[in-house]
Amino acid sequence: MTNPTLRRWADLAERTAATYVQAVLGLLLATQAHMLSLGAVRAAAIAAIPAALAAIKAAFALGLGPGGTASLLPAPAAPVPAAAPVPDVPAADQPAGA
């Protein structure tokens, strides 16, 4: 996927889907632990709320964040190149070539 716009929308879709799945699983786990009393259909419907909020945030971030992502975090800094290896220096008390 080389198209930057398509990549951004794919990022938005992934974030929204992940939020939805996490919310559904969280609600179902809370139901199983008797923290709430929800059926699977209600849990799925309620989980759409945080997923919709995630989609709105990600769509908003498409224009503000670094290119190619739906994140508001700054782009990571470029990696620092590794230093060149230091050549072995013969010890002062040994003759060269020994």
Buried (B, 14 or more C-beta within 10 A) or exposed (E): EEEEEEBBBEBBEEBBEEBBEBBBEEBBEBBEEEEBEBEEEEBBEBBBEBBEEBBEBBBEBBEEBEEEBBBEEEEEEEEEEEEEEEEEEEEEEEEEEE
